[in-house]
Amino acid sequence: MASISGICSSSPTLKPRLRPAAALTTASLLRKDSVSFPTARPRPGDRSLFAQSVAREIKAELAKADGDGALIKDEKKKVLEKDPRALWRRYVDWLYQHKELGLYLDVSRVGFTDEFVAEMEPRFQAAFKAMEELEKGAIANPDEGRMVGHYWLRDPKRAPKPVLTVQIENTLEALLKFSGDVVSGKIKPPASPEGRFTQVLSVGIGGSALGPQFVAEALAPDVPPLKIRFIDNTDPAGIDHQIAQLGEELASTLVIVISKSGGTPETRNGLLEVQKAFREAGLNFAKQGVAITQENSLLDNTARIEGWLARFPMFDWVGGRTSEMSAVGLLPAALQGIDIKEMLAGGKLMDEANRTTVVKNNPAALLALCWYWATDGLGSKDMVVLPYKDSLLLFSRYLQQLVMESIGKEFDLDGNRVNQGLTVYGNKGSTDQHAYIQQLRDGVHNFFVTFIEVLRDRPPGHDWELEPGVTCGDYLFGMLQGTRSALYSNDRESITVSVEEVTPRSVGALIALYERAVGIYASLVNINAYHQPGVEAGKKAAGEVLALQKRVLSVLNEASCKEPVEPLTLDEVADRCHAPEDVLPVFCFHPFFFFFSHLLTYSPNCFACFRLK
């Protein structure tokens, strides 16, 4: 953590200065303690400091570990303190600042105590050791027998084998060359040899979509070299909408199909729909298709055999939700003119900061500490993510998958049923002011808040004052501070992450910060953060439903074509499908047939009748 050494007070003319969100209530505090912040010429749109909070002891419960590692309850908990002097001291003591990244983490409005931190120290040291071993190539995903190496993507030299380093570096070099050739027009769409590609259509779901969507929303320039659209579901209407929006530009659209396994049903369906649109438009899909998948997957083999424009690898040791800094996220970003090298640099710098074993100096560990305190290490409260910047709107959706798919597990690493989790949801500021802040302030206390603040509103020289000394961004800043203060006054805890600007470097740092926080927290609660058995169970169940649907259709078709038509009850349909216990699922198909009658084969005098007993 950067040293704490000096601070500038608010200007008497009320012109704010670029700095993290904390506010001073008395000038006298400045003479007792001080911290250092980046300085800039005072101007509207930059930010000032607000005071923070500490905690004092009252009777309550505190989760901690006994000798066997089981959670027990302490007799004391802390309630949030409102004394301004104590707040300031706590703010100074716990503020994390990374000056090179322009990133600040304020955890002073979370009421953890020094005793709690000391109590958690052995767990954190174990977590740090586990992360160290993970980065060295240990099998960190024991259920699937895999290494976990997304940290190597932004620092290839840390990969445990030279061959992995070469693969990472070669992939980055190849996608930079390919994206450069596409943007420059060297690689052209076949239907327009004199033109260039103008659109990107990304087909993928989950981690193959959420990261690229977040980065596109956050960083794409107002006029990108290629505009991007996403097909991230198997909803026919949604797919039709995206294709229709392309219109004649389908001929100049680069289609990126992303699937690690190459067999994800939703992605396959999107691909087939897009290929159909290309055929109907008389276009050769292969000359505009790019595959990002594991080597020798079904998708990879298809792309190779059909001669797609390009193929890029996904690695076995990178999970979907941590793949934004692989080809999955870097290629779409580069095609939009986003500086992906800066994204990687930001991630690398944050990774370096998160390798310290001093909790107070490790921003990811500080986040994990706050999560554990706020939720008793049991997921007892939700995390509400509120970015006060329109371009960061999708950050909460991105974190939703990263955190919930990683932390939400039924069993721990020892096989105990623990039903762990940390629910994440969010909106954006100050839209939240007119949405659900009412409940957060006055309703059920089942959450803590993470505010994401951007200190600079507009590029230097572009701000203007709505009224003397006040810009549009000052109102946004006021809403953030007001919301935080209103919540805190009613004992609602919050974390504030501040970045100076939304840039490729700061976005890369935010991604790396939360990836590491998830890994550390998972170690604290002893779970595998890198698999998703619940997702696989859902996929299996969906497959069984589709198989039953096919059997139902077969039974109905057979009954429809009899002379006379054979009426069937739901029980009889289920029995003939060899699923006598599945009457309810069979019934669920009933309205389906009315809306999708094309799935039934029938003649004018041959159709199945349904009647209920």
Rosetta blueprint (number, residue, H / E / L):
1 M L
2 A L
3 S L
4 I L
5 S L
6 G L
7 I L
8 C L
9 S L
10 S L
11 S L
12 P L
13 T L
14 L L
15 K L
16 P L
17 R L
18 L L
19 R L
20 P L
21 A L
22 A L
23 A E
24 L L
25 T L
26 T L
27 A H
28 S H
29 L H
30 L H
31 R H
32 K L
33 D L
34 S L
35 V L
36 S L
37 F L
38 P L
39 T L
40 A L
41 R L
42 P L
43 R L
44 P L
45 G L
46 D L
47 R L
48 S L
49 L L
50 F E
51 A L
52 Q L
53 S L
54 V E
55 A E
56 R E
57 E E
58 I E
59 K E
60 A E
61 E E
62 L E
63 A E
64 K E
65 A E
66 D L
67 G L
68 D L
69 G L
70 A L
71 L E
72 I E
73 K E
74 D E
75 E E
76 K E
77 K E
78 K E
79 V E
80 L E
81 E E
82 K L
83 D L
84 P H
85 R H
86 A H
87 L H
88 W H
89 R H
90 R H
91 Y H
92 V H
93 D H
94 W H
95 L L
96 Y E
97 Q E
98 H E
99 K L
100 E L
101 L L
102 G L
103 L E
104 Y E
105 L E
106 D E
107 V L
108 S L
109 R L
110 V L
111 G L
112 F L
113 T L
114 D H
115 E H
116 F H
117 V H
118 A H
119 E H
120 M H
121 E H
122 P H
123 R H
124 F H
125 Q H
126 A H
127 A H
128 F H
129 K H
130 A H
131 M H
132 E H
133 E H
134 L H
135 E H
136 K L
137 G L
138 A L
139 I L
140 A L
141 N E
142 P L
143 D L
144 E L
145 G L
146 R E
147 M L
148 V L
149 G L
150 H H
151 Y H
152 W H
153 L H
154 R H
155 D L
156 P H
157 K H
158 R H
159 A L
160 P L
161 K L
162 P H
163 V H
164 L H
165 T H
166 V H
167 Q H
168 I H
169 E H
170 N H
171 T H
172 L H
173 E H
174 A H
175 L H
176 L H
177 K H
178 F H
179 S H
180 G H
181 D H
182 V H
183 V H
184 S H
185 G L
186 K L
187 I L
188 K L
189 P L
190 P L
191 A L
192 S L
193 P L
194 E L
195 G L
196 R L
197 F L
198 T L
199 Q E
200 V E
201 L E
202 S E
203 V E
204 G L
205 I L
206 G H
207 G H
208 S H
209 A L
210 L H
211 G H
212 P H
213 Q H
214 F H
215 V H
216 A H
217 E H
218 A H
219 L H
220 A L
221 P L
222 D L
223 V L
224 P L
225 P L
226 L L
227 K E
228 I E
229 R E
230 F E
231 I E
232 D L
233 N L
234 T L
235 D L
236 P H
237 A H
238 G H
239 I H
240 D H
241 H H
242 Q H
243 I H
244 A H
245 Q H
246 L H
247 G H
248 E H
249 E H
250 L H
251 A H
252 S H
253 T E
254 L E
255 V E
256 I E
257 V E
258 I E
259 S L
260 K L
261 S L
262 G L
263 G L
264 T L
265 P H
266 E H
267 T H
268 R H
269 N H
270 G H
271 L H
272 L H
273 E H
274 V H
275 Q H
276 K H
277 A H
278 F H
279 R H
280 E H
281 A L
282 G L
283 L L
284 N L
285 F H
286 A H
287 K H
288 Q H
289 G E
290 V E
291 A E
292 I E
293 T E
294 Q L
295 E L
296 N L
297 S L
298 L H
299 L H
300 D H
301 N H
302 T H
303 A H
304 R H
305 I H
306 E H
307 G L
308 W L
309 L L
310 A E
311 R E
312 F E
313 P E
314 M L
315 F L
316 D L
317 W L
318 V L
319 G L
320 G H
321 R H
322 T H
323 S L
324 E L
325 M L
326 S L
327 A H
328 V H
329 G H
330 L H
331 L H
332 P H
333 A H
334 A H
335 L H
336 Q L
337 G L
338 I L
339 D L
340 I H
341 K H
342 E H
343 M H
344 L H
345 A H
346 G H
347 G H
348 K H
349 L H
350 M H
351 D H
352 E H
353 A H
354 N L
355 R L
356 T L
357 T L
358 V L
359 V H
360 K H
361 N H
362 N L
363 P H
364 A H
365 A H
366 L H
367 L H
368 A H
369 L H
370 C H
371 W H
372 Y H
373 W H
374 A H
375 T H
376 D L
377 G L
378 L L
379 G L
380 S L
381 K L
382 D E
383 M E
384 V E
385 V E
386 L E
387 P E
388 Y L
389 K L
390 D H
391 S H
392 L H
393 L L
394 L L
395 F H
396 S H
397 R H
398 Y H
399 L H
400 Q H
401 Q H
402 L H
403 V H
404 M H
405 E H
406 S H
407 I H
408 G L
409 K L
410 E L
411 F E
412 D L
413 L L
414 D L
415 G L
416 N L
417 R E
418 V L
419 N L
420 Q L
421 G L
422 L L
423 T L
424 V E
425 Y E
426 G E
427 N L
428 K L
429 G L
430 S L
431 T H
432 D H
433 Q H
434 H H
435 A L
436 Y L
437 I H
438 Q H
439 Q H
440 L H
441 R H
442 D H
443 G L
444 V L
445 H L
446 N L
447 F E
448 F E
449 V E
450 T E
451 F E
452 I E
453 E E
454 V E
455 L L
456 R L
457 D L
458 R L
459 P L
460 P L
461 G L
462 H L
463 D L
464 W L
465 E E
466 L E
467 E E
468 P L
469 G L
470 V E
471 T E
472 C H
473 G H
474 D H
475 Y H
476 L H
477 F H
478 G H
479 M H
480 L H
481 Q H
482 G H
483 T H
484 R H
485 S H
486 A H
487 L H
488 Y H
489 S H
490 N L
491 D L
492 R L
493 E L
494 S E
495 I E
496 T E
497 V E
498 S E
499 V E
500 E L
501 E L
502 V L
503 T L
504 P H
505 R H
506 S H
507 V H
508 G H
509 A H
510 L H
511 I H
512 A H
513 L H
514 Y H
515 E H
516 R H
517 A H
518 V H
519 G H
520 I H
521 Y H
522 A H
523 S H
524 L H
525 V L
526 N L
527 I L
528 N L
529 A L
530 Y L
531 H L
532 Q L
533 P H
534 G H
535 V H
536 E H
537 A H
538 G H
539 K H
540 K H
541 A H
542 A H
543 G H
544 E H
545 V H
546 L H
547 A H
548 L H
549 Q H
550 K H
551 R H
552 V H
553 L H
554 S H
555 V H
556 L H
557 N H
558 E H
559 A H
560 S H
561 C L
562 K L
563 E L
564 P L
565 V L
566 E L
567 P L
568 L E
569 T E
570 L H
571 D H
572 E H
573 V H
574 A H
575 D H
576 R H
577 C L
578 H L
579 A L
580 P L
581 E L
582 D L
583 V H
584 L H
585 P H
586 V H
587 F H
588 C H
589 F L
590 H H
591 P H
592 F H
593 F H
594 F H
595 F H
596 F L
597 S H
598 H H
599 L H
600 L L
601 T L
602 Y L
603 S E
604 P L
605 N L
606 C E
607 F L
608 A L
609 C L
610 F E
611 R E
612 L L
613 K L
